[in-house]
Structure formats: C-alpha cells, structure tokens
Amino acid sequence: MKKKKWIITSVILVVFCAGLFVYNHYRGSSSAPDPAAISIPRKNSVLNANGLVVRPQTLTDGITSVGSLLPDEEVDLSFETSGKIVSINFQEGSTVRKGELLAKVNDKPLLAQLSRYEAQLKLAEDRVYRQSALLEKDAVSQEAYEQARTELAMLNADIDIVRSNIALTELHAPFDGVIGLRNVSEGAYASPSVVVAHGPRFFTYLTEELPEIMQAMFKIPADPAHTYVGGLSMGGYGALKCALQRPDLYAGAMCFSSGFFTLNRPNLLIENGYYSREELQGVIGADLQADSLDDLAARVRTWPKDQKKPLLYLACGTEDPLHPLSTEMNAILQENHFDVCYQEWPGIHDWRFWDVALEKGMIYMKDRLPE
C-alpha cells in the first residue's frame, strides 16, 4: 500500500515538472506584441494648415521719431542805418533766397544829395581839363592844377559815400532760409538797434508741427473736424488766432480769460503789470505796433462768406481785469454770426476759475462734435 502511494506521488511530481518545463519553453519563444507595432484603424480626418505665398516686395528700413530741428544758421535782421521804413517785402515764415530785398528805409534825402554831387561832377571834370591845358602853356601854376584834381577826387569820394549809404537803406537776406517773426511795420523808425525780424516760427510750430507730434506720440487721429485748440490768458488769444487763421486745421477753439485785444492795446498789459514795456517790445516790436494779422477783430469782420466758421467757447470771471475784453470780443463774434458760446461767473484770473472753465468748455465741445 505504501509502495503504491509513493509511485502515485512520483508520477504527480514528474507530470508537474514536465508541465512547468513545457510552459517555460513556449513562453520564452513567443514574445508579447509591441504596442507601437499594433496598427489601430483610424477614421478619415482633415489636417488644417496655413499657407503663405512668398512674393518679392520693398523693405523700408527706417525709424520714426519725434524731435525738434535747430537751424544751422540763424541771425537777427536789422538795418545798418536809420530812417523810416517805407516797404517790407516778406511774409513771416516765408522762404527767401540770399540777396533778396526784404525791407527798405527812406532814401530820398540821399538820392537828392547824390543828384547834387553828380551835377557838380561835370563842372569839376571840366575845371581839371582846363587847368591841365593852361598848365601846358604855363598859364597857371602847378598848385592850381593839383587843387582842381583834388577837388574832383573829393567829389568822386563823396559820390561813393552817398551811394554806399543808399545801399545801407536796403535790407537783404544774408543767406537762403526762412524768415521768422516780424517786429516792425511800414512807417516805423528803424535803426541798427531795432531788430526787423528774428526768432523761430512759433505760430507754424503751434498750428502745424505740435499737432503732428501729438498725433505721433498719442495716436491721435489727424482729423481737423475733431481737432480743437484751447488756451487761457494770452493762450486764449493764441487759441482764437489759431482757429481764425487756420480753419483748415482746427474746427474750434476754447478761450479762457483771454487778452483778445492786448497786442493792439499794449498799454493795457503794461498798466496792469502783466508785462514790462521792454518785454512787449521783444514780442511786438520797438514801436509796440502789432501786425495786421494779430488783429483778431478785423479777421472776424472780414471773414469770407463762403468759409465755414469755427466753433468757439469763451469764458471769463466777472472780477477778472480782462473781463471787458472777453465781453467785447463776444459781442463782435455775435454781430458777425459766429457760432460762439460765452459764459461768465464770479472769478478772477487764476486756476480756480480755469479748472471749472476747462471742464465746462470740454463738455460743450464734446456735445457739439460731429458724428
């Protein structure tokens, strides 16, 4: 019985070992399939792609910047002599060529003196000729002949001096360039100390160049229909001048506590202590006579009928010394049918008034902007 159990146990062990051997043999010969090699059927799909057609074109390698230009040459223009100015042949901001006649003072006394000397010249030449003929015949002395020659030479020198003085009555451009601000008018008395024209073109800078700088820096649309200019005190005068002189660039102006007639009435500024006489002479000219372009009332009264009028907003404090000027300008604008809004309330010439006026003016202009 025991022998039978041992035999059964041995058979089971042999069968188990044989099965284990067979299992290991087939497992090593057949490796598991690579997942990457398994082909997975896919559904039909569309791959989106962006394309660009390459074409030759011009590349501009440039840098845009904002800055200020300084002149290579700059000079204050003045006469080398004194006299009454009889003609001015240039406009502010105009381009001139070297040698071009810019202005002239009265030369009539010099021309009369030149005519007198030229009339004496023929007589002096005849005297020298006669003295020379007499000297050959020993009819006159050598001294008398030399005296006649000296008088002729002195007369010719006097003629050259007068001609030189006549040339000094003309003011010519020293080089090619652009004329700045004009300080004098026809009829004014000129002297070497009086500057006829000087300085950069401030009006052109404010009306044309500064807006271009603002548009480049702040991406402001360059649309005159939506471009307005504003200022306070003398800046209010300047704002109105910009709108009246360049309506092609500005649709309107805001003017706060403005000195509208001060350049035509400089004593008003001097008496109220705003500027000294010397300071105004540097702005207007030695004679304190403003240019006709600075007369805003005249510009309003002569406005072309077919030209669109700018939109205007005026404000001034009732206690401001310049209040009468604002009411006077408003009356002139109203009489000539300008689109103007005038407001006044208690206030003086200070920022407490201007802070409020600026807000009111901006709201008024915003409400009136074109669609």
C-alpha positions as CSV (number, residue, x, y, z in Angstrom):
1,M,0.0,0.0,0.0
2,K,2.8,2.4,0.9
3,K,4.6,1.5,-2.3
4,K,1.6,2.4,-4.3
5,K,1.3,5.8,-2.7
6,W,4.9,6.6,-3.4
7,I,4.5,5.6,-7.0
8,I,1.5,8.0,-7.4
9,T,3.3,10.8,-5.7
10,S,6.3,10.3,-8.0
11,V,4.1,10.3,-11.1
12,I,2.4,13.6,-10.0
13,L,5.8,15.2,-9.4
14,V,7.1,14.1,-12.9
15,V,3.9,15.4,-14.6
16,F,4.2,18.7,-12.7
17,C,7.9,19.2,-13.7
18,A,7.1,18.3,-17.3
19,G,4.3,20.8,-17.4
20,L,6.5,23.5,-15.9
21,F,9.2,22.8,-18.5
22,V,6.8,23.0,-21.4
23,Y,5.3,26.2,-20.1
24,N,8.7,28.0,-19.7
25,H,9.8,26.8,-23.1
26,Y,6.8,28.2,-25.1
27,R,6.7,31.5,-23.0
28,G,10.3,32.3,-23.9
29,S,9.9,31.6,-27.7
30,S,6.9,33.8,-28.2
31,S,7.3,37.5,-27.1
32,A,4.4,39.8,-26.4
33,P,3.4,42.0,-29.3
34,D,4.9,45.6,-29.4
35,P,2.1,48.1,-28.7
36,A,3.7,50.6,-31.1
37,A,3.6,48.0,-33.8
38,I,-0.1,47.3,-33.4
39,S,-2.0,49.0,-36.2
40,I,-5.1,50.8,-34.9
41,P,-7.6,51.6,-37.5
42,R,-8.3,55.4,-37.7
43,K,-11.2,57.2,-39.0
44,N,-10.7,59.6,-42.0
45,S,-9.6,63.1,-40.7
46,V,-8.7,66.6,-42.2
47,L,-5.5,68.4,-41.1
48,N,-5.8,72.2,-41.2
49,A,-2.7,74.2,-42.3
50,N,-2.0,77.9,-43.0
51,G,-0.1,78.8,-46.1
52,L,1.7,82.0,-47.3
53,V,2.6,82.9,-50.9
54,V,6.0,84.4,-50.9
55,R,6.3,87.4,-53.2
56,P,9.2,90.0,-53.6
57,Q,8.5,93.4,-52.1
58,T,10.3,96.5,-50.9
59,L,11.5,96.7,-47.3
60,T,11.8,100.1,-45.8
61,D,14.4,100.1,-43.0
62,G,13.5,103.4,-41.2
63,I,12.9,104.7,-37.8
64,T,10.2,107.2,-37.0
65,S,10.9,109.6,-34.1
66,V,9.8,112.9,-32.7
67,G,12.2,115.8,-32.2
68,S,12.9,119.5,-32.7
69,L,15.0,120.9,-35.6
70,L,17.6,123.6,-34.9
71,P,18.7,125.9,-37.6
72,D,22.2,125.6,-39.0
73,E,22.4,129.4,-39.3
74,E,20.3,132.0,-37.5
75,V,20.6,135.8,-37.4
76,D,18.6,138.8,-36.2
77,L,17.9,141.1,-39.2
78,S,18.4,144.8,-38.7
79,F,19.3,147.8,-40.8
80,E,22.9,149.3,-40.8
81,T,21.4,152.8,-40.9
82,S,18.5,154.8,-39.5
83,G,15.3,156.0,-41.2
84,K,11.6,155.5,-41.7
85,I,10.7,152.1,-43.1
86,V,8.9,152.5,-46.5
87,S,8.5,148.9,-47.6
88,I,8.5,145.4,-46.2
89,N,8.8,142.7,-48.8
90,F,8.4,139.4,-46.9
91,Q,5.9,137.4,-45.0
92,E,6.5,135.7,-41.7
93,G,7.5,132.1,-42.3
94,S,8.3,132.6,-46.0
95,T,11.3,131.2,-47.7
96,V,13.8,133.7,-49.1
97,R,16.9,133.5,-51.2
98,K,20.3,135.0,-50.5
99,G,20.4,138.7,-51.6
100,E,16.7,139.0,-51.8
101,L,15.4,142.5,-50.8
102,L,13.5,142.2,-47.5
103,A,12.8,145.8,-46.4
104,K,13.9,149.4,-47.2
105,V,14.0,152.7,-45.4
106,N,13.5,156.1,-46.8
107,D,16.4,157.1,-49.1
108,K,15.0,160.3,-50.7
109,P,17.4,162.7,-48.9
110,L,20.4,160.5,-50.0
111,L,19.1,160.4,-53.6
112,A,18.8,164.2,-53.6
113,Q,22.4,164.5,-52.3
114,L,23.6,162.1,-54.9
115,S,22.0,164.2,-57.7
116,R,23.6,167.3,-56.4
117,Y,27.1,165.7,-56.4
118,E,26.6,164.2,-59.9
119,A,25.6,167.7,-61.2
120,Q,28.9,169.1,-59.7
121,L,30.9,166.3,-61.2
122,K,30.8,167.5,-64.8
123,L,31.9,171.0,-63.8
124,A,34.8,169.6,-61.7
125,E,36.0,167.4,-64.6
126,D,35.9,170.5,-67.0
127,R,37.9,172.5,-64.5
128,V,40.6,169.9,-64.3
129,Y,40.7,169.7,-68.1
130,R,41.1,173.5,-68.5
131,Q,43.7,173.6,-65.7
132,S,45.6,170.9,-67.5
133,A,45.6,172.7,-70.8
134,L,46.6,176.0,-69.2
135,L,49.4,174.3,-67.3
136,E,50.9,173.0,-70.5
137,K,51.1,176.7,-71.7
138,D,52.5,177.8,-68.3
139,A,49.3,179.9,-67.9
140,V,48.6,178.5,-64.4
141,S,50.7,177.2,-61.6
142,Q,51.1,173.5,-60.8
143,E,49.5,174.2,-57.4
144,A,46.3,175.4,-59.1
145,Y,46.2,172.3,-61.2
146,E,46.7,170.0,-58.3
147,Q,43.9,171.8,-56.4
148,A,41.4,171.2,-59.2
149,R,42.4,167.5,-59.3
150,T,42.0,167.2,-55.5
151,E,38.5,168.8,-55.7
152,L,37.5,166.3,-58.4
153,A,38.8,163.3,-56.4
154,M,37.0,164.5,-53.2
155,L,33.7,164.9,-55.2
156,N,34.0,161.4,-56.5
157,A,34.7,160.1,-53.0
158,D,31.6,161.9,-51.8
159,I,29.5,160.3,-54.5
160,D,30.8,156.8,-53.5
161,I,29.9,157.5,-49.8
162,V,26.4,158.6,-50.7
163,R,25.9,155.5,-52.9
164,S,27.1,153.3,-50.1
165,N,24.7,155.0,-47.7
166,I,21.9,154.4,-50.2
167,A,22.8,150.7,-50.3
168,L,22.5,150.6,-46.5
169,T,18.9,151.6,-46.7
170,E,18.1,148.2,-48.2
171,L,17.9,145.1,-46.0
172,H,18.9,141.9,-48.0
173,A,18.7,138.3,-46.9
174,P,22.2,137.2,-45.8
175,F,21.7,133.6,-46.9
176,D,19.0,131.2,-48.1
177,G,16.5,130.5,-45.3
178,V,13.1,131.0,-43.7
179,I,12.0,134.4,-42.2
180,G,11.0,134.3,-38.5
181,L,8.8,136.8,-36.7
182,R,8.5,140.3,-37.9
183,N,8.9,143.0,-35.3
184,V,8.2,146.2,-37.3
185,S,5.7,147.6,-39.7
186,E,5.8,150.1,-42.5
187,G,6.1,153.6,-41.2
188,A,8.2,152.6,-38.1
189,Y,11.5,154.2,-37.5
190,A,14.4,151.8,-38.0
191,S,17.9,151.9,-36.5
192,P,20.8,149.4,-36.1
193,S,19.4,148.6,-32.7
194,V,15.9,147.7,-34.0
195,V,15.5,144.1,-35.0
196,V,13.3,143.8,-38.1
197,A,12.8,140.0,-37.9
198,H,14.0,137.3,-35.6
199,G,13.2,134.1,-33.9
200,P,11.7,130.8,-34.9
201,R,8.3,130.3,-36.5
202,F,6.3,129.8,-33.3
203,F,2.9,130.1,-35.0
204,T,3.8,127.4,-37.5
205,Y,5.1,125.3,-34.7
206,L,1.9,125.6,-32.7
207,T,-0.5,125.2,-35.5
208,E,1.2,122.5,-37.6
209,E,4.2,120.9,-36.0
210,L,2.9,120.4,-32.5
211,P,-0.3,118.6,-33.6
212,E,1.9,116.2,-35.7
213,I,4.0,115.4,-32.6
214,M,0.9,114.8,-30.5
215,Q,-0.6,112.6,-33.2
216,A,2.6,110.5,-33.3
217,M,3.0,110.2,-29.6
218,F,-0.6,109.5,-28.5
219,K,-2.0,108.1,-31.8
220,I,-4.5,110.9,-32.1
221,P,-6.4,110.9,-35.4
222,A,-5.4,113.6,-37.8
223,D,-8.9,114.8,-38.4
224,P,-9.4,118.6,-38.5
225,A,-13.1,118.2,-37.9
226,H,-12.3,116.7,-34.5
227,T,-9.3,119.0,-33.6
228,Y,-9.8,121.8,-31.2
229,V,-7.4,124.2,-29.6
230,G,-7.7,125.9,-26.2
231,G,-5.8,128.4,-24.0
232,L,-6.0,130.7,-21.1
233,S,-5.0,134.3,-20.7
234,M,-2.7,135.1,-23.7
235,G,-3.0,131.5,-24.6
236,G,-6.7,132.2,-25.1
237,Y,-5.8,134.9,-27.6
238,G,-3.5,132.4,-29.3
239,A,-6.2,129.7,-29.5
240,L,-8.6,132.1,-31.2
241,K,-5.9,133.2,-33.6
242,C,-5.1,129.6,-34.5
243,A,-8.8,128.9,-35.2
244,L,-9.3,132.1,-37.2
245,Q,-6.0,131.9,-39.2
246,R,-6.0,128.1,-39.8
247,P,-9.6,126.9,-40.0
248,D,-8.3,124.1,-42.3
249,L,-6.6,122.6,-39.2
250,Y,-8.9,123.5,-36.3
251,A,-12.6,123.1,-36.1
252,G,-12.9,125.3,-33.0
253,A,-11.3,127.0,-30.0
254,M,-11.8,127.4,-26.2
255,C,-10.6,130.7,-24.8
256,F,-10.5,131.4,-21.0
257,S,-9.9,134.8,-19.5
258,S,-8.3,135.9,-22.8
259,G,-6.4,139.0,-23.7
260,F,-8.0,139.4,-27.1
261,F,-7.0,143.0,-27.8
262,T,-3.8,143.2,-25.8
263,L,-1.4,143.3,-28.7
264,N,-3.5,146.1,-30.2
265,R,-3.6,147.8,-26.8
266,P,-0.2,147.1,-25.3
267,N,-0.5,149.8,-22.6
268,L,-3.3,147.7,-21.1
269,L,-0.8,144.9,-20.3
270,I,1.8,147.4,-19.1
271,E,-0.6,149.3,-16.8
272,N,-1.9,146.1,-15.2
273,G,1.6,144.8,-14.6
274,Y,1.4,141.7,-16.8
275,Y,4.4,142.7,-18.9
276,S,7.0,145.5,-19.0
277,R,7.4,147.7,-21.9
278,E,10.8,146.1,-22.8
279,E,9.2,142.6,-22.7
280,L,6.4,143.7,-25.1
281,Q,8.9,145.4,-27.4
282,G,10.6,142.0,-27.7
283,V,7.3,140.4,-28.7
284,I,5.6,143.1,-30.8
285,G,8.4,145.4,-31.8
286,A,10.1,148.5,-30.7
287,D,7.2,150.7,-31.8
288,L,4.7,148.5,-30.0
289,Q,2.6,148.4,-33.2
290,A,1.0,144.9,-33.7
291,D,0.9,143.3,-37.1
292,S,-2.4,143.3,-39.0
293,L,-2.5,139.5,-38.7
294,D,-2.7,139.9,-34.9
295,D,-5.9,142.0,-35.1
296,L,-8.5,139.3,-34.4
297,A,-11.5,141.6,-34.6
298,A,-10.5,142.6,-38.1
299,R,-10.2,139.0,-39.1
300,V,-13.7,138.3,-37.7
301,R,-15.3,141.3,-39.5
302,T,-13.7,140.3,-42.8
303,W,-14.4,136.6,-42.7
304,P,-15.2,135.2,-46.2
305,K,-18.9,134.4,-46.6
306,D,-18.2,131.0,-48.2
307,Q,-15.8,129.8,-45.5
308,K,-17.0,127.7,-42.6
309,K,-16.8,129.4,-39.2
310,P,-15.1,127.7,-36.3
311,L,-17.0,126.6,-33.2
312,L,-16.0,128.8,-30.2
313,Y,-16.3,128.7,-26.5
314,L,-15.4,131.8,-24.4
315,A,-15.4,132.1,-20.6
316,C,-14.1,134.8,-18.1
317,G,-14.5,135.6,-14.5
318,T,-16.5,138.7,-13.7
319,E,-13.8,140.0,-11.4
320,D,-11.0,139.4,-14.0
321,P,-9.2,142.5,-15.2
322,L,-9.6,141.1,-18.8
323,H,-13.4,140.6,-18.4
324,P,-14.2,143.7,-20.6
325,L,-12.1,142.3,-23.4
326,S,-14.0,139.0,-23.3
327,T,-17.4,140.6,-23.4
328,E,-16.2,142.9,-26.3
329,M,-14.9,140.0,-28.4
330,N,-18.1,138.1,-27.7
331,A,-20.2,141.0,-29.0
332,I,-18.0,141.2,-32.2
333,L,-18.4,137.5,-32.8
334,Q,-22.1,137.6,-32.2
335,E,-22.5,140.6,-34.6
336,N,-20.7,138.6,-37.3
337,H,-22.8,135.5,-36.8
338,F,-20.1,133.2,-35.4
339,D,-21.1,130.0,-33.5
340,V,-19.9,131.1,-30.1
341,C,-20.9,130.2,-26.5
342,Y,-19.9,132.8,-23.9
343,Q,-20.2,132.1,-20.2
344,E,-19.2,134.1,-17.2
345,W,-19.4,133.7,-13.4
346,P,-17.7,135.1,-10.3
347,G,-14.0,134.5,-10.5
348,I,-10.6,136.1,-11.0
349,H,-7.5,135.4,-13.2
350,D,-6.5,132.2,-11.5
351,W,-6.6,128.4,-11.8
352,R,-9.6,128.1,-9.5
353,F,-11.6,129.7,-12.3
354,W,-9.8,127.9,-15.2
355,D,-10.3,124.4,-13.7
356,V,-14.0,124.9,-13.8
357,A,-14.0,126.7,-17.2
358,L,-11.9,123.9,-18.8
359,E,-14.4,121.3,-17.7
360,K,-17.3,123.3,-19.0
361,G,-15.6,124.0,-22.3
362,M,-14.7,120.4,-22.8
363,I,-18.3,119.3,-22.2
364,Y,-19.6,121.9,-24.6
365,M,-17.2,120.9,-27.3
366,K,-17.9,117.2,-26.8
367,D,-21.7,117.7,-27.2
368,R,-21.1,119.6,-30.4
369,L,-18.7,117.1,-32.0
370,P,-19.9,116.0,-35.5
371,E,-21.0,112.4,-35.9
